[in-house]
Each structure stands twice: as C-alpha cells, then as structure tokens.
Amino acid sequence: MLNLYFLLLFFMHTSSFHQHVLSRVQQLIAEHIDATIDTAAREGQKIAPVRIVVVLLAGLLLAANIDERSAALWVIFGLSSEIASYRVRVALGHDPVHPVRTRLLYLLTAALVSLAWSGMPLLYWINHVPGFEAVSVLILTAQLIHAQAFTYRSIPLLLVVGGIPSTMLLALPWLGETFASVHFFTVAFAVLLALGYVIASVHANRRTAQTLRAAQDELEYFAFYDALTSLANRRMFIEHLRRLISLSGQYGTRFALLLIDLDRFKEINDTLGHDAGDALLVEIGARLRRAVRANDQVARLGGDEFAIILQDADNTDEIKRICRRIADSFTAEIQFNGKRMTASTSVGVAVFPENGDQEDSLYKSADVALYEAKRGGRNTWRYSAANLIG
C-alpha cells in the first residue's frame, strides 16, 4: 500500500513536471514565433511565381546533367514544397485564430524548400557531375541571399531558411576529393557570408527600428498636438492643467486660465468655405502664441475654441497686458486666396485658486466669464465674477 502511495506521488509529480515543461515550451513558442514571421511570409509571397519558374529551370538543368528521373523527382519535391509554402503564406493572412500553429507550419514548409534547394548539390555530387562545386556554391548562395532578403525580421525563420543551406555549404569541402582543391575557398566564403549576414541584419534591423521609432513619435505627436494648428490638443491641455493644479495647490502659487472663442467663425466658414476657416484657425493659433510668454501654454480644444494657461499669475497687471495683446493681435486683417478676413475673439479669465481650486470649478468659472465677454459686445475679455482683480 505504501509503495502504491509513493508511486501515485511520483506520477503526480512527474505529471506536474511535464505540464510545467509543456507550459514553458508553449510560452517560448509564443514569444519567438511572433508576427515577424507574417511579415516575412508576405514579402516572400511576392516572388513565389518567380521561384516556381526557377524550380522548373533548375529541373531542366538537372535533366541535362544527370538524368530525367532524378530531375523529375527533384522538381516534384521542389514544386510541392514551394506550393505548400505559398499556401501557408496565404493562410497566415486569413488565420487570426490560430496564428502560432500556422506559423509553425510555415516554418516547416520553409525548411522543406531549403532542403529541396540544398539537396541539389548532393545530386550533382552523387552523380559525379564535373564542376558541381561552382553550381553548388551558386545555388546555396542564392538561397542564402533569399533568406537574408526576406527573413531578417524573424530569427526563427532565418535559422530555418538560412541555417540549412549554410550547413550544406560548410559540408561541401568534405563531400569528396574533387572539392578538396577549393576547401579553403569554401570555408572562407561561408565565413564572409556569415559576417555579411550579421552586418546586413544589423543594418536592416536598425532601419526597421528607426522606422518604428518615427511612427511611434508621429503617433505620440498626434495624440497630444492638434494636427491643423500644431498647438497642444485638449488631451495635452487637460493633463497640463491637472498637473499645474496639483503643483500650485502644493506650493501655493497662482495661475490663470483663459478660454478663447472666435466671434462669428461659422459665418466665415459658410461664406468663404472650410479652407478659409482652416487658414483662419492656423493664423489665430500663431497670433495667440505670439501674444503670450514662452512658458505659457496655448491649446486648441476643438473647432474655434482655444485655451491659454498663464503661469505665475501673481501679477494681475501682466494678465491684463496679455489680454490686451490678444485683442490687439486681431486688428490686422487675414488674407487667404486674395480674400480678406477679419476676426475677433472673446476671452474669459479665471484665476487659480480664487475662482476654483479644482479642474471643473476653475473651467466653469472661465466659461462663465467667456459668456459674459460675448454678452459684453465681443472682441473683449472678462474676468470671473468672483475674481478680486476684475
């Protein structure tokens, strides 16, 4: 009975160990058999018809130098592997449910393709065809170039497609006495080719990384900046406002929030068109930037709504001067395609913490002040009613 108990414990432990190993293997496969294989498969798919033609031409070469039966067998194997690889490439684009399984299948078909091409030098050597050394080096080099051109993004695929012909190339000097005279050449050639692999892969990966970094920077830019005016967008503005409220509340400093709305912007859009409206918004953004200080933030919240955060708002006269500069900056006309446009703005001002010590209350105070500015005749500014400097 005791022996049965220990056997059961051993079985459970072994089963648990096997499950752990299987889980680890699945994790490694998921980590390395990734979407880079899909990219390499799509790129390789572009030359699939050319590769099939090359297989047929290589079969004719075999038939002329060896015999028709060997050539036919090799062509059947080569075409089958190429067609299978092509079909799996197509399946990768239509198989989002089981990509790992399909990628493993693609690696298998890629290995079959490499074996087919690497097996051709063996046929030449077995049949003692003169000059098979040069043909072998040519065929294997072509396969290695194909591997470098289309699989550098995927390490597992590069190992499969490049590793098989590389191994065959290194083995050629020991296949027969006829190749002993070029032993040194073959080894040196393989070493140089391997170095070329490393250099080309590093260069290609660096370019890919630069492209990805540029795309990431562009996405981050559009996530925080307005595409039309290049000002901060609403998301970046809100984050900056929240951060400033936290810091100002902690250190007891003051800042001003200005909400700005263009007067009669809809009339310009309706009469002159949206292109003119966009040009007006771009010019408005540029003028607002020139009207404030370097450490102040100007943002476009959407449509014809803008906002400004004036830091260090302890000097009330400085706030008034900036509001005056904003109003004065719109006295000059704006020209677009020979048409003259005039614009004016209404500005609502709220100061932290007098008009609100939270984001919502401060924004509401500035919005109420903006409404009062519009009621006051437009092209002017108003402070929040609770603000002592008004």
Secondary structure, DSSP 8 states (H G I E B T S, - for coil): -HHHHHHHHHHHHHHHHHHHHHHHHHHHHHHHS-THHHHHHHHHHTTHHHHHHHHHHHHHHHHHHS-HHHHHHHHHHHHHHHHHHHHHHHHHTT-SSSHHHHHHHHHHHHHHHHHHHHHHHHHHHHTT-TTHHHHHHHHHHHHHHHHHHHHTT-HHHHHHHHHHHHHHHHHGGGS-GGGGGGHHHHHHHHHHHHHHHHHHHHHHHHHHHHHHHHHHHHHHHHHHB-TTT-SB-HHHHHHHHHHHHHHHHHHT--EEEEEEEETTHHHHHHHH-HHHHHHHHHHHHHHHHHHS-TTSEEEEEETTEEEEEES-TT-HHHHHHHHHHHHHTTSS-EEETTEEE---EEEEEEEETTT-SSHHHHHHHHHHHHHHHHHTTSSSEEE-TT-TT-
